[in-house]
Amino acid sequence: MLPGFANTKNVDTFEPAGLKSGSIMSEDMCHFAETSVWVVVSGKGECVRYFHAGLKDINPMVHVWFHGDRLEHYWPRGVPGSGRITHTEVISYADNSPDNLQQSANREYEKFNIPYIRFSRPGVYGSSGDHNQRRRPREIEIINAAFETIKKKYKIESFILSGQSGGGHIVASLLASRNDISCAVITSGSVAVGKRIKIKGWRTDATGYEDYYDPIEHVNEIASNDKRPIFIVGDPRDENVPFTTQEAYYEELKKFGHQAWLIRASGQGKQHHSLSPVGFRIVKWWFDGISAEEIIRRSSEFYK
């Protein structure tokens, strides 16, 4: 665990303080019947929150979206792993309430008409756990276990996965462990963590941990599926996650024979990093039966 960030029991991770500290919850506290599941990984339980719209009694296909990181750590001399962090800032957290997230899920369903789940990663948006420890193997294990429970709960046959930045890391990680993913869309994804660290001149991941799960090292574990497209979307100007790391992941996918496409698009914000709107459009186009070639052509309009 990062120095200075001990878990605090019963802190709500909808609150910035809980997001920073992490949260421990018991099973009886995980009582949100329609928006939570309780999972146990390596003997430790976690309450995983999610918000959904358009789900039926039986769901042949559901779109699940993963948000990006919500903490930024500052290290002496700006180098992760160089010593104790000086402070941590909460980023992009104005939507930190159940009502806001449910409204967001409703809007996405109304706009795209695809059954939809907005997934709260461990330690964020009401889920228990510690977001300071993101990208470590346990985050993936928790999410994978939650998927199994959610799949049974809503009788889901397959998933369309999409994720932005750190959420893209989750999508790439799940590809290596699940056979029920029909389509994957990764926007500005941290999919080659070690390469990003090297380019940035860091000693560790941005979290300060060295035992991160690196999706590019697990491409060989992704099951072959000629019908499953993997779209990697990035902006060559991205100052947060270098586009060259996404290129490297794409090349690795192609080396193992996967149906993958690399798309250049213009990211929003000062860092040219935000590409979720493009990702949602790609999901919709694929869901509607648009060919990969036509999706690439349409996506090119977003690159200027």
N, C-alpha and C positions, 0 to 999 in steps of 0.2 A: 504494500500500500504506500502511496506517496507520503512523504514526511508532512506532518501537519494536517492530514486529512483522515481522521479516524471516523469510522461509521458511527452514526448517532441513531439510537433506536427510536422508532416511531416518528421520524422526521418525514414530512410529506415532500416527495420530490417534485411536486408541482411548484413548491416554493424554491426560490434561488438558493436559500440556505441549505435545503435538503439536497438540491442538485449538487452543491459543492461538497457536502459532507458524505453523501450516500445515506442509505436507509435500510434498516432491518425490519422486516415485518413477519408476523406469525401467520399461520394459515387462517385463523379466525378473524384476522384483520383484513384478509383478502376477500371481502364480501360483496364485490361489485359484480353481480351475477351476469350481467350482459356485456361487461367490458373488462373482465379480468379472468385469468386462469392461474392456478397454483401449480408450480412445478418443483420437483426436487432433483437437484444435480449434485452428485458426489456427497449425498447426505445432507445437503443444505437446501432449504426451501426458499423460493422467491415468488413474489406476486408480480405477474406480468400484466400490464394494462394495454388495452387497444381500443380503438373506436371504429365503428363500422356503419355501413349503410348499404342497403340493397340485398342483404343476405336473405335467402329463402330457407325452407326446411331442408332442401337438398341443393347443393351448389356445385355444378359441374366445374366451374372455373371462377376463381376469385383473384382480384388484383390486391397485392399487399405492398405498401410503400413504407420505406424506412427513412427516417429523417437523418440529417447529418449530426456531427458533434455539437454539443451545446456548452462546452467548456474550453477555455484557452488558458494554458499554463505559461507563466513567464519565469524564465530561468536566468540566473546570473550570466552575464555576457550573451544572453539570448540563445544559449546552446543547451538543448535538452540533455540531461544526464550529466551536466557539469557541476551539479551541487544541489542544494535545497532550492525549491522554487521560491520566488519572492512573493508572488501572489497569483491568484487565479481569477479570471473574469468569466461571467456568464454571458453568452452570446445568443442572439436570436431567440429570446425566450418570452416575447410579449404574448404568445399564444398559450401560456402555461395555466390553462384551466380546463376541466372536463367539458364545460359548455363550449368553449372555443374549439376544442378538438372535435367534438361531435358535430358542430356546425361545419367545420372543415370537411369532415367525412361526408356529410350530407351534400355539400356543394360539389365535391368531386363525383359523387354518384349521379347527381342531377346533370352535371355537365357531360359526363362520358358514358353513363348508363352501363357501367360494369360493376358488379358486386365488389365492394371495396372495404379494405381494412387498413387503418392507419396505425402502425405498430409503434408502441413506446419501448425503446431499447432499455435494457437494465439501468436503473438509476436515473431515469429521465421520464418526465410526463406521467408521474404516478407510479411507475414500476419501482419495486424495491431493487436494491443492488447499489453498485458504486460506479458511476460514470467515469470516475478518475481511472478506472481499470479497463476502459474500453479497448477493444482490439486484442485483448488477451484471450486465450482459448475459452475461458469460462463464459464470456459474453456469448460466443457462438453456441456453446453447449446449452445455455439457458434458452436462447431463442429457438434452437432446434427442438428442444423438449416442449416449448410452448406451441410450436407449430403442430406437433403431434396431437396435443390436447385440443387445439383449435380445430384441426382437421376433423377429428372425431366429433367434436361438439356441434359443428355445422355441416357435417357430411360433405366435406369438400373433396373433390376428385383431383384437382390440379391447381397450381398457383401460377399467376403471372407476378414476378417480383420486379420491383424497381426501387432504387435507392440513390440518394444524393450524398456524395462525399463519403463520410464515415458510414452512411447507410449503404452506399455502393460496396463498401468493404463487406458488409453483412451479406449482400446479395451474392457476391463472388464467393464468399465462404460457404454459403448454403448450397451453391451449385456443386461443391465438392462432396456433399454429404447427403443430398436428396435426389430422388428419382421422379418426383412429382412436380417438377418445375417445367411448365410449357413454354415460357418465354422469360428472358431476363433483360432488364434495361438498367445500365449502370451509368449514372451521370456524375462527372467529376470525381470518380471513385478512387479511393485509396486502396488500390488493388495490387500494388507492388511496394509494400511498406519499406522493405530494406533498401530499395533503389531510391525511394523518396528521402530516406534518412541520409543516404550518401550524397545525393544532389544538394540537400539542404546544409550539409556539413555538420549534422548532429551526431551525437554519440549513441542516442537511443531513439525510440519513437517519441513523438511530441508529448506523450504521457509520462515519459521518464522510464518506461519499462523496456526491457530487452527481450522478454519472452512473448512477443506479439505473434499473432497468427497472421501469416503472410499468404494471401490467396495465390499469388503467382507460383508459389512453391507447391501448391496442391492441385494445379491444373490437371496433372496426370491422374487424379482421383475422380475427375468429373466423368460421369457415365456418358457413353456415346449416345447421341440422339440426333438423327438427321432432321427431325421435325422441330427441334427446339432452337430458336434463334437467340443469340446473345449479342446485344447491341451495347457497345462501349461508346459513350458520348463525352467529349471533352473540348476544352478551348485551349489552343496552343499558347494563349497568353495567361493562362491560369497561374496565379502567384501563390496559391495555397498548395494544390496538389499538381506537380509538374505533368504536363501532357505526355512527356516522354515515358513516364511510368505506365500510363494507360496504353501507349503504343506497345510497350514491352509485354504487357499482359495480353493484349490482342495477338501479338505474334506468337506467344506461347499457346494460346487457344488454337490458332491455326496450325501450329506444329503438331498438335494432337488430333487434328481433323475435325474440330468443332465448327458448327455453323456460326461464325462470328463476323461482325461488321464494326468497323471503327468510323465514327461520325464526328466531324468537326462542327461545332456550333458556338455561337457567341454567348459566353456566360455573363450573367448580370452581376452588378456590384463592382466596387473598385478593384477587386481581385479577379474579376472575370471568372468567378467560381460557381455561381448559382445557375444550374441548368435543369432544375426539376420541371419547369413548364414544358421544355422540349421532351423530357422523358415521358411525361404523361401523354403527350401527343403521340409519341411512338407506340406506347402501350395501346392507345385507342386504335391507331391505324392497323396494328397487327391483329388486334381483337376483331376488327371489322374485315379481316381477310386481305388486306393490302399486302402485296408482295414486298420482300425485303428490298428489292431493287427500286421499287417505287417509293418505299419509305426513305431510302438513302437520297433519292432525288428531291423529295419534299423537304427533308431535313436540311438539305444544302441551302435552302432559302433562309435558314436561321443563322448562317455563317456569313458575316460581313466584315 
